[in-house]
Amino acid sequence: MIGELSFGPDGNLWGVVDGTIFAMDVTTKEIVKSKVIMPSVYNTSKWKPYHIEWSPDGMLYTTLSRKLLVIDPETL
């Protein structure tokens, strides 16, 4: 289950699910970036959502894998 979707400063639609982050080009509907940040162990509740917040400097803050993480969208 996708935890949350958010448009980033780059215009892509970003999403997080379990331990993975991804970005989709909404024009072509292609996944342009993705990375497994932490392998999922599938032992957390799927009913509690993951969150995405963008900081003014363009960094992505998320609760991916039930941890607070800061991700550079350029390098993942």
PDB file of N, CA, C and O in Angstrom:
ATOM      1  N   MET A   1       0.841  -1.166   0.000  1.00  0.00           N
ATOM      2  CA  MET A   1       0.000   0.000   0.000  1.00  0.00           C
ATOM      3  C   MET A   1       0.893   1.238   0.000  1.00  0.00           C
ATOM      4  O   MET A   1       1.812   1.346   0.812  1.00  0.00           O
ATOM      5  N   ILE A   2       0.622   2.163  -0.906  1.00  0.00           N
ATOM      6  CA  ILE A   2       1.380   3.410  -0.955  1.00  0.00           C
ATOM      7  C   ILE A   2       0.971   4.265   0.232  1.00  0.00           C
ATOM      8  O   ILE A   2      -0.213   4.508   0.465  1.00  0.00           O
ATOM      9  N   GLY A   3       1.982   4.721   0.988  1.00  0.00           N
ATOM     10  CA  GLY A   3       1.713   5.478   2.197  1.00  0.00           C
ATOM     11  C   GLY A   3       1.225   6.888   1.940  1.00  0.00           C
ATOM     12  O   GLY A   3       0.252   7.329   2.553  1.00  0.00           O
ATOM     13  N   GLU A   4       1.885   7.602   1.045  1.00  0.00           N
ATOM     14  CA  GLU A   4       1.475   8.965   0.725  1.00  0.00           C
ATOM     15  C   GLU A   4       2.066   9.342  -0.620  1.00  0.00           C
ATOM     16  O   GLU A   4       3.109   8.827  -1.025  1.00  0.00           O
ATOM     17  N   LEU A   5       1.385  10.246  -1.305  1.00  0.00           N
ATOM     18  CA  LEU A   5       1.866  10.813  -2.558  1.00  0.00           C
ATOM     19  C   LEU A   5       1.988  12.309  -2.387  1.00  0.00           C
ATOM     20  O   LEU A   5       1.188  12.934  -1.692  1.00  0.00           O
ATOM     21  N   SER A   6       3.009  12.889  -3.036  1.00  0.00           N
ATOM     22  CA  SER A   6       3.230  14.326  -2.929  1.00  0.00           C
ATOM     23  C   SER A   6       3.988  14.813  -4.151  1.00  0.00           C
ATOM     24  O   SER A   6       4.936  14.170  -4.601  1.00  0.00           O
ATOM     25  N   PHE A   7       3.566  15.953  -4.685  1.00  0.00           N
ATOM     26  CA  PHE A   7       4.320  16.550  -5.785  1.00  0.00           C
ATOM     27  C   PHE A   7       5.542  17.251  -5.227  1.00  0.00           C
ATOM     28  O   PHE A   7       5.443  18.057  -4.302  1.00  0.00           O
ATOM     29  N   GLY A   8       6.704  16.934  -5.802  1.00  0.00           N
ATOM     30  CA  GLY A   8       7.957  17.544  -5.373  1.00  0.00           C
ATOM     31  C   GLY A   8       8.249  18.808  -6.135  1.00  0.00           C
ATOM     32  O   GLY A   8       7.554  19.130  -7.099  1.00  0.00           O
ATOM     33  N   PRO A   9       9.276  19.537  -5.714  1.00  0.00           N
ATOM     34  CA  PRO A   9       9.673  20.764  -6.401  1.00  0.00           C
ATOM     35  C   PRO A   9      10.108  20.514  -7.847  1.00  0.00           C
ATOM     36  O   PRO A   9      10.141  21.441  -8.656  1.00  0.00           O
ATOM     37  N   ASP A  10      10.441  19.262  -8.170  1.00  0.00           N
ATOM     38  CA  ASP A  10      10.847  18.907  -9.533  1.00  0.00           C
ATOM     39  C   ASP A  10       9.653  18.626 -10.446  1.00  0.00           C
ATOM     40  O   ASP A  10       9.831  18.371 -11.637  1.00  0.00           O
ATOM     41  N   GLY A  11       8.430  18.671  -9.891  1.00  0.00           N
ATOM     42  CA  GLY A  11       7.234  18.414 -10.676  1.00  0.00           C
ATOM     43  C   GLY A  11       6.834  16.951 -10.738  1.00  0.00           C
ATOM     44  O   GLY A  11       5.770  16.621 -11.262  1.00  0.00           O
ATOM     45  N   ASN A  12       7.676  16.070 -10.207  1.00  0.00           N
ATOM     46  CA  ASN A  12       7.356  14.642 -10.193  1.00  0.00           C
ATOM     47  C   ASN A  12       6.421  14.322  -9.033  1.00  0.00           C
ATOM     48  O   ASN A  12       6.383  15.039  -8.033  1.00  0.00           O
ATOM     49  N   LEU A  13       5.680  13.250  -9.181  1.00  0.00           N
ATOM     50  CA  LEU A  13       4.827  12.751  -8.118  1.00  0.00           C
ATOM     51  C   LEU A  13       5.636  11.728  -7.323  1.00  0.00           C
ATOM     52  O   LEU A  13       6.032  10.692  -7.857  1.00  0.00           O
ATOM     53  N   TRP A  14       5.876  12.022  -6.057  1.00  0.00           N
ATOM     54  CA  TRP A  14       6.685  11.175  -5.196  1.00  0.00           C
ATOM     55  C   TRP A  14       5.791  10.329  -4.308  1.00  0.00           C
ATOM     56  O   TRP A  14       4.711  10.758  -3.900  1.00  0.00           O
ATOM     57  N   GLY A  15       6.258   9.111  -4.010  1.00  0.00           N
ATOM     58  CA  GLY A  15       5.518   8.224  -3.137  1.00  0.00           C
ATOM     59  C   GLY A  15       6.440   7.365  -2.308  1.00  0.00           C
ATOM     60  O   GLY A  15       7.598   7.143  -2.663  1.00  0.00           O
ATOM     61  N   VAL A  16       5.910   6.882  -1.194  1.00  0.00           N
ATOM     62  CA  VAL A  16       6.658   5.975  -0.328  1.00  0.00           C
ATOM     63  C   VAL A  16       5.778   4.770  -0.010  1.00  0.00           C
ATOM     64  O   VAL A  16       4.568   4.889   0.178  1.00  0.00           O
ATOM     65  N   VAL A  17       6.418   3.620   0.043  1.00  0.00           N
ATOM     66  CA  VAL A  17       5.733   2.388   0.418  1.00  0.00           C
ATOM     67  C   VAL A  17       6.730   1.482   1.124  1.00  0.00           C
ATOM     68  O   VAL A  17       7.801   1.193   0.590  1.00  0.00           O
ATOM     69  N   ASP A  18       6.377   1.033   2.325  1.00  0.00           N
ATOM     70  CA  ASP A  18       7.263   0.230   3.161  1.00  0.00           C
ATOM     71  C   ASP A  18       8.657   0.847   3.191  1.00  0.00           C
ATOM     72  O   ASP A  18       8.814   1.911   3.789  1.00  0.00           O
ATOM     73  N   GLY A  19       9.667   0.249   2.589  1.00  0.00           N
ATOM     74  CA  GLY A  19      11.022   0.783   2.627  1.00  0.00           C
ATOM     75  C   GLY A  19      11.474   1.421   1.331  1.00  0.00           C
ATOM     76  O   GLY A  19      12.666   1.671   1.155  1.00  0.00           O
ATOM     77  N   THR A  20      10.548   1.695   0.411  1.00  0.00           N
ATOM     78  CA  THR A  20      10.908   2.174  -0.922  1.00  0.00           C
ATOM     79  C   THR A  20      10.350   3.565  -1.188  1.00  0.00           C
ATOM     80  O   THR A  20       9.233   3.890  -0.785  1.00  0.00           O
ATOM     81  N   ILE A  21      11.145   4.378  -1.872  1.00  0.00           N
ATOM     82  CA  ILE A  21      10.707   5.696  -2.318  1.00  0.00           C
ATOM     83  C   ILE A  21      10.758   5.712  -3.843  1.00  0.00           C
ATOM     84  O   ILE A  21      11.619   5.076  -4.451  1.00  0.00           O
ATOM     85  N   PHE A  22       9.836   6.436  -4.448  1.00  0.00           N
ATOM     86  CA  PHE A  22       9.821   6.501  -5.910  1.00  0.00           C
ATOM     87  C   PHE A  22       9.289   7.849  -6.380  1.00  0.00           C
ATOM     88  O   PHE A  22       8.600   8.558  -5.646  1.00  0.00           O
ATOM     89  N   ALA A  23       9.626   8.184  -7.621  1.00  0.00           N
ATOM     90  CA  ALA A  23       9.129   9.407  -8.256  1.00  0.00           C
ATOM     91  C   ALA A  23       8.617   9.045  -9.639  1.00  0.00           C
ATOM     92  O   ALA A  23       9.259   8.301 -10.381  1.00  0.00           O
ATOM     93  N   MET A  24       7.448   9.584  -9.975  1.00  0.00           N
ATOM     94  CA  MET A  24       6.836   9.305 -11.267  1.00  0.00           C
ATOM     95  C   MET A  24       6.668  10.598 -12.055  1.00  0.00           C
ATOM     96  O   MET A  24       6.202  11.605 -11.524  1.00  0.00           O
ATOM     97  N   ASP A  25       7.047  10.558 -13.313  1.00  0.00           N
ATOM     98  CA  ASP A  25       6.791  11.665 -14.230  1.00  0.00           C
ATOM     99  C   ASP A  25       5.315  11.581 -14.595  1.00  0.00           C
ATOM    100  O   ASP A  25       4.881  10.599 -15.198  1.00  0.00           O
ATOM    101  N   VAL A  26       4.537  12.604 -14.236  1.00  0.00           N
ATOM    102  CA  VAL A  26       3.088  12.521 -14.454  1.00  0.00           C
ATOM    103  C   VAL A  26       2.711  12.665 -15.927  1.00  0.00           C
ATOM    104  O   VAL A  26       1.609  12.280 -16.318  1.00  0.00           O
ATOM    105  N   THR A  27       3.599  13.207 -16.743  1.00  0.00           N
ATOM    106  CA  THR A  27       3.315  13.339 -18.168  1.00  0.00           C
ATOM    107  C   THR A  27       3.440  11.996 -18.877  1.00  0.00           C
ATOM    108  O   THR A  27       2.558  11.602 -19.641  1.00  0.00           O
ATOM    109  N   THR A  28       4.544  11.297 -18.617  1.00  0.00           N
ATOM    110  CA  THR A  28       4.790  10.013 -19.287  1.00  0.00           C
ATOM    111  C   THR A  28       4.289   8.822 -18.476  1.00  0.00           C
ATOM    112  O   THR A  28       4.191   7.707 -18.989  1.00  0.00           O
ATOM    113  N   LYS A  29       3.972   9.067 -17.204  1.00  0.00           N
ATOM    114  CA  LYS A  29       3.539   8.010 -16.268  1.00  0.00           C
ATOM    115  C   LYS A  29       4.609   6.943 -16.064  1.00  0.00           C
ATOM    116  O   LYS A  29       4.296   5.785 -15.787  1.00  0.00           O
ATOM    117  N   GLU A  30       5.867   7.338 -16.204  1.00  0.00           N
ATOM    118  CA  GLU A  30       6.996   6.439 -15.971  1.00  0.00           C
ATOM    119  C   GLU A  30       7.619   6.720 -14.614  1.00  0.00           C
ATOM    120  O   GLU A  30       7.669   7.866 -14.168  1.00  0.00           O
ATOM    121  N   ILE A  31       8.094   5.664 -13.959  1.00  0.00           N
ATOM    122  CA  ILE A  31       8.859   5.821 -12.731  1.00  0.00           C
ATOM    123  C   ILE A  31      10.255   6.273 -13.135  1.00  0.00           C
ATOM    124  O   ILE A  31      10.979   5.541 -13.811  1.00  0.00           O
ATOM    125  N   VAL A  32      10.632   7.481 -12.721  1.00  0.00           N
ATOM    126  CA  VAL A  32      11.918   8.040 -13.132  1.00  0.00           C
ATOM    127  C   VAL A  32      13.002   7.869 -12.069  1.00  0.00           C
ATOM    128  O   VAL A  32      14.191   7.961 -12.374  1.00  0.00           O
ATOM    129  N   LYS A  33      12.597   7.623 -10.837  1.00  0.00           N
ATOM    130  CA  LYS A  33      13.540   7.374  -9.753  1.00  0.00           C
ATOM    131  C   LYS A  33      12.893   6.409  -8.782  1.00  0.00           C
ATOM    132  O   LYS A  33      11.689   6.473  -8.531  1.00  0.00           O
ATOM    133  N   SER A  34      13.702   5.516  -8.240  1.00  0.00           N
ATOM    134  CA  SER A  34      13.225   4.671  -7.148  1.00  0.00           C
ATOM    135  C   SER A  34      14.422   4.082  -6.429  1.00  0.00           C
ATOM    136  O   SER A  34      15.487   3.869  -7.010  1.00  0.00           O
ATOM    137  N   LYS A  35      14.216   3.828  -5.154  1.00  0.00           N
ATOM    138  CA  LYS A  35      15.297   3.235  -4.372  1.00  0.00           C
ATOM    139  C   LYS A  35      14.707   2.553  -3.148  1.00  0.00           C
ATOM    140  O   LYS A  35      13.835   3.097  -2.471  1.00  0.00           O
ATOM    141  N   VAL A  36      15.199   1.360  -2.882  1.00  0.00           N
ATOM    142  CA  VAL A  36      14.865   0.681  -1.634  1.00  0.00           C
ATOM    143  C   VAL A  36      15.798   1.265  -0.588  1.00  0.00           C
ATOM    144  O   VAL A  36      17.004   1.018  -0.612  1.00  0.00           O
ATOM    145  N   ILE A  37      15.241   2.032   0.320  1.00  0.00           N
ATOM    146  CA  ILE A  37      16.038   2.660   1.377  1.00  0.00           C
ATOM    147  C   ILE A  37      16.307   1.642   2.483  1.00  0.00           C
ATOM    148  O   ILE A  37      17.427   1.526   2.981  1.00  0.00           O
ATOM    149  N   MET A  38      15.274   0.918   2.851  1.00  0.00           N
ATOM    150  CA  MET A  38      15.396  -0.126   3.860  1.00  0.00           C
ATOM    151  C   MET A  38      14.519  -1.290   3.418  1.00  0.00           C
ATOM    152  O   MET A  38      13.337  -1.090   3.139  1.00  0.00           O
ATOM    153  N   PRO A  39      15.060  -2.489   3.348  1.00  0.00           N
ATOM    154  CA  PRO A  39      14.222  -3.626   2.942  1.00  0.00           C
ATOM    155  C   PRO A  39      13.029  -3.774   3.884  1.00  0.00           C
ATOM    156  O   PRO A  39      13.165  -3.626   5.099  1.00  0.00           O
ATOM    157  N   SER A  40      11.880  -4.062   3.322  1.00  0.00           N
ATOM    158  CA  SER A  40      10.688  -4.230   4.139  1.00  0.00           C
ATOM    159  C   SER A  40      10.701  -5.595   4.798  1.00  0.00           C
ATOM    160  O   SER A  40      11.051  -6.604   4.186  1.00  0.00           O
ATOM    161  N   VAL A  41      10.309  -5.596   6.060  1.00  0.00           N
ATOM    162  CA  VAL A  41      10.164  -6.866   6.765  1.00  0.00           C
ATOM    163  C   VAL A  41       8.680  -7.206   6.919  1.00  0.00           C
ATOM    164  O   VAL A  41       8.332  -8.229   7.508  1.00  0.00           O
ATOM    165  N   TYR A  42       7.815  -6.352   6.392  1.00  0.00           N
ATOM    166  CA  TYR A  42       6.366  -6.572   6.389  1.00  0.00           C
ATOM    167  C   TYR A  42       5.815  -6.891   7.770  1.00  0.00           C
ATOM    168  O   TYR A  42       4.904  -7.709   7.905  1.00  0.00           O
ATOM    169  N   ASN A  43       6.364  -6.248   8.796  1.00  0.00           N
ATOM    170  CA  ASN A  43       5.882  -6.527  10.144  1.00  0.00           C
ATOM    171  C   ASN A  43       5.256  -5.306  10.810  1.00  0.00           C
ATOM    172  O   ASN A  43       5.034  -5.311  12.021  1.00  0.00           O
ATOM    173  N   THR A  44       4.966  -4.257  10.031  1.00  0.00           N
ATOM    174  CA  THR A  44       4.323  -3.085  10.610  1.00  0.00           C
ATOM    175  C   THR A  44       2.908  -2.975  10.073  1.00  0.00           C
ATOM    176  O   THR A  44       2.571  -3.551   9.038  1.00  0.00           O
ATOM    177  N   SER A  45       2.104  -2.241  10.780  1.00  0.00           N
ATOM    178  CA  SER A  45       0.716  -2.057  10.380  1.00  0.00           C
ATOM    179  C   SER A  45       0.629  -1.333   9.045  1.00  0.00           C
ATOM    180  O   SER A  45       1.325  -0.342   8.822  1.00  0.00           O
ATOM    181  N   LYS A  46      -0.211  -1.819   8.174  1.00  0.00           N
ATOM    182  CA  LYS A  46      -0.431  -1.166   6.881  1.00  0.00           C
ATOM    183  C   LYS A  46      -1.506  -0.095   6.994  1.00  0.00           C
ATOM    184  O   LYS A  46      -1.778   0.605   6.019  1.00  0.00           O
ATOM    185  N   TRP A  47      -2.120   0.046   8.162  1.00  0.00           N
ATOM    186  CA  TRP A  47      -3.180   1.028   8.342  1.00  0.00           C
ATOM    187  C   TRP A  47      -2.641   2.372   8.783  1.00  0.00           C
ATOM    188  O   TRP A  47      -3.320   3.385   8.615  1.00  0.00           O
ATOM    189  N   LYS A  48      -1.455   2.416   9.334  1.00  0.00           N
ATOM    190  CA  LYS A  48      -0.849   3.691   9.734  1.00  0.00           C
ATOM    191  C   LYS A  48      -0.056   4.214   8.537  1.00  0.00           C
ATOM    192  O   LYS A  48       0.859   3.538   8.066  1.00  0.00           O
ATOM    193  N   PRO A  49      -0.386   5.389   8.045  1.00  0.00           N
ATOM    194  CA  PRO A  49       0.249   5.862   6.809  1.00  0.00           C
ATOM    195  C   PRO A  49       1.690   6.314   7.004  1.00  0.00           C
ATOM    196  O   PRO A  49       2.124   6.637   8.110  1.00  0.00           O
ATOM    197  N   TYR A  50       2.407   6.323   5.897  1.00  0.00           N
ATOM    198  CA  TYR A  50       3.724   6.952   5.851  1.00  0.00           C
ATOM    199  C   TYR A  50       3.495   8.391   5.404  1.00  0.00           C
ATOM    200  O   TYR A  50       2.502   8.681   4.737  1.00  0.00           O
ATOM    201  N   HIS A  51       4.393   9.281   5.762  1.00  0.00           N
ATOM    202  CA  HIS A  51       4.202  10.692   5.443  1.00  0.00           C
ATOM    203  C   HIS A  51       5.357  11.224   4.614  1.00  0.00           C
ATOM    204  O   HIS A  51       6.476  10.714   4.676  1.00  0.00           O
ATOM    205  N   ILE A  52       5.062  12.272   3.827  1.00  0.00           N
ATOM    206  CA  ILE A  52       6.065  12.991   3.040  1.00  0.00           C
ATOM    207  C   ILE A  52       5.870  14.475   3.292  1.00  0.00           C
ATOM    208  O   ILE A  52       4.754  14.986   3.197  1.00  0.00           O
ATOM    209  N   GLU A  53       6.952  15.163   3.611  1.00  0.00           N
ATOM    210  CA  GLU A  53       6.943  16.617   3.750  1.00  0.00           C
ATOM    211  C   GLU A  53       8.170  17.168   3.042  1.00  0.00           C
ATOM    212  O   GLU A  53       9.259  16.603   3.148  1.00  0.00           O
ATOM    213  N   TRP A  54       7.997  18.264   2.323  1.00  0.00           N
ATOM    214  CA  TRP A  54       9.105  18.920   1.626  1.00  0.00           C
ATOM    215  C   TRP A  54       9.562  20.124   2.423  1.00  0.00           C
ATOM    216  O   TRP A  54       8.741  20.929   2.861  1.00  0.00           O
ATOM    217  N   SER A  55      10.876  20.256   2.616  1.00  0.00           N
ATOM    218  CA  SER A  55      11.413  21.422   3.317  1.00  0.00           C
ATOM    219  C   SER A  55      11.666  22.535   2.301  1.00  0.00           C
ATOM    220  O   SER A  55      11.740  22.268   1.102  1.00  0.00           O
ATOM    221  N   PRO A  56      11.797  23.771   2.763  1.00  0.00           N
ATOM    222  CA  PRO A  56      12.050  24.884   1.842  1.00  0.00           C
ATOM    223  C   PRO A  56      13.318  24.718   1.003  1.00  0.00           C
ATOM    224  O   PRO A  56      13.411  25.276  -0.091  1.00  0.00           O
ATOM    225  N   ASP A  57      14.299  23.953   1.508  1.00  0.00           N
ATOM    226  CA  ASP A  57      15.532  23.756   0.740  1.00  0.00           C
ATOM    227  C   ASP A  57      15.436  22.572  -0.230  1.00  0.00           C
ATOM    228  O   ASP A  57      16.430  22.215  -0.863  1.00  0.00           O
ATOM    229  N   GLY A  58      14.243  21.955  -0.353  1.00  0.00           N
ATOM    230  CA  GLY A  58      14.030  20.890  -1.326  1.00  0.00           C
ATOM    231  C   GLY A  58      14.264  19.480  -0.826  1.00  0.00           C
ATOM    232  O   GLY A  58      14.098  18.523  -1.583  1.00  0.00           O
ATOM    233  N   MET A  59      14.642  19.332   0.423  1.00  0.00           N
ATOM    234  CA  MET A  59      14.850  17.994   0.981  1.00  0.00           C
ATOM    235  C   MET A  59      13.500  17.366   1.314  1.00  0.00           C
ATOM    236  O   MET A  59      12.540  18.066   1.636  1.00  0.00           O
ATOM    237  N   LEU A  60      13.438  16.051   1.234  1.00  0.00           N
ATOM    238  CA  LEU A  60      12.211  15.314   1.497  1.00  0.00           C
ATOM    239  C   LEU A  60      12.318  14.649   2.866  1.00  0.00           C
ATOM    240  O   LEU A  60      13.260  13.902   3.133  1.00  0.00           O
ATOM    241  N   TYR A  61      11.360  14.923   3.714  1.00  0.00           N
ATOM    242  CA  TYR A  61      11.277  14.294   5.031  1.00  0.00           C
ATOM    243  C   TYR A  61      10.173  13.245   4.968  1.00  0.00           C
ATOM    244  O   TYR A  61       9.083  13.509   4.459  1.00  0.00           O
ATOM    245  N   THR A  62      10.460  12.062   5.487  1.00  0.00           N
ATOM    246  CA  THR A  62       9.476  10.990   5.422  1.00  0.00           C
ATOM    247  C   THR A  62       9.586  10.077   6.633  1.00  0.00           C
ATOM    248  O   THR A  62      10.604  10.047   7.324  1.00  0.00           O
ATOM    249  N   THR A  63       8.518   9.340   6.869  1.00  0.00           N
ATOM    250  CA  THR A  63       8.504   8.337   7.935  1.00  0.00           C
ATOM    251  C   THR A  63       8.620   6.940   7.338  1.00  0.00           C
ATOM    252  O   THR A  63       8.086   5.975   7.885  1.00  0.00           O
ATOM    253  N   LEU A  64       9.310   6.843   6.232  1.00  0.00           N
ATOM    254  CA  LEU A  64       9.552   5.577   5.547  1.00  0.00           C
ATOM    255  C   LEU A  64      10.150   4.559   6.511  1.00  0.00           C
ATOM    256  O   LEU A  64      11.043   4.892   7.290  1.00  0.00           O
ATOM    257  N   SER A  65       9.670   3.336   6.465  1.00  0.00           N
ATOM    258  CA  SER A  65      10.121   2.247   7.353  1.00  0.00           C
ATOM    259  C   SER A  65       9.946   2.576   8.826  1.00  0.00           C
ATOM    260  O   SER A  65      10.654   2.049   9.685  1.00  0.00           O
ATOM    261  N   ARG A  66       8.984   3.463   9.105  1.00  0.00           N
ATOM    262  CA  ARG A  66       8.665   3.862  10.492  1.00  0.00           C
ATOM    263  C   ARG A  66       9.832   4.551  11.185  1.00  0.00           C
ATOM    264  O   ARG A  66       9.958   4.488  12.408  1.00  0.00           O
ATOM    265  N   LYS A  67      10.688   5.210  10.400  1.00  0.00           N
ATOM    266  CA  LYS A  67      11.790   6.004  10.932  1.00  0.00           C
ATOM    267  C   LYS A  67      11.700   7.386  10.300  1.00  0.00           C
ATOM    268  O   LYS A  67      11.212   7.519   9.178  1.00  0.00           O
ATOM    269  N   LEU A  68      12.155   8.397  10.990  1.00  0.00           N
ATOM    270  CA  LEU A  68      12.200   9.735  10.412  1.00  0.00           C
ATOM    271  C   LEU A  68      13.464   9.836   9.567  1.00  0.00           C
ATOM    272  O   LEU A  68      14.575   9.708  10.082  1.00  0.00           O
ATOM    273  N   LEU A  69      13.291  10.066   8.271  1.00  0.00           N
ATOM    274  CA  LEU A  69      14.420  10.122   7.351  1.00  0.00           C
ATOM    275  C   LEU A  69      14.388  11.419   6.560  1.00  0.00           C
ATOM    276  O   LEU A  69      13.321  11.961   6.274  1.00  0.00           O
ATOM    277  N   VAL A  70      15.562  11.905   6.215  1.00  0.00           N
ATOM    278  CA  VAL A  70      15.708  13.042   5.315  1.00  0.00           C
ATOM    279  C   VAL A  70      16.373  12.513   4.059  1.00  0.00           C
ATOM    280  O   VAL A  70      17.434  11.892   4.124  1.00  0.00           O
ATOM    281  N   ILE A  71      15.744  12.761   2.905  1.00  0.00           N
ATOM    282  CA  ILE A  71      16.235  12.226   1.644  1.00  0.00           C
ATOM    283  C   ILE A  71      16.483  13.360   0.671  1.00  0.00           C
ATOM    284  O   ILE A  71      15.628  14.222   0.472  1.00  0.00           O
ATOM    285  N   ASP A  72      17.662  13.352   0.065  1.00  0.00           N
ATOM    286  CA  ASP A  72      17.970  14.293  -0.999  1.00  0.00           C
ATOM    287  C   ASP A  72      17.328  13.740  -2.278  1.00  0.00           C
ATOM    288  O   ASP A  72      17.711  12.660  -2.726  1.00  0.00           O
ATOM    289  N   PRO A  73      16.369  14.446  -2.873  1.00  0.00           N
ATOM    290  CA  PRO A  73      15.679  13.901  -4.048  1.00  0.00           C
ATOM    291  C   PRO A  73      16.579  13.750  -5.268  1.00  0.00           C
ATOM    292  O   PRO A  73      16.231  13.015  -6.192  1.00  0.00           O
ATOM    293  N   GLU A  74      17.719  14.422  -5.297  1.00  0.00           N
ATOM    294  CA  GLU A  74      18.649  14.291  -6.418  1.00  0.00           C
ATOM    295  C   GLU A  74      19.407  12.972  -6.360  1.00  0.00           C
ATOM    296  O   GLU A  74      19.579  12.306  -7.381  1.00  0.00           O
ATOM    297  N   THR A  75      19.852  12.602  -5.195  1.00  0.00           N
ATOM    298  CA  THR A  75      20.708  11.418  -5.044  1.00  0.00           C
ATOM    299  C   THR A  75      20.020  10.219  -4.417  1.00  0.00           C
ATOM    300  O   THR A  75      20.535   9.102  -4.466  1.00  0.00           O
ATOM    301  N   LEU A  76      18.843  10.456  -3.821  1.00  0.00           N
ATOM    302  CA  LEU A  76      18.117   9.445  -3.042  1.00  0.00           C
ATOM    303  C   LEU A  76      19.009   8.870  -1.951  1.00  0.00           C
ATOM    304  O   LEU A  76      18.575   8.004  -1.192  1.00  0.00           O
TER     305      LEU A  76
END
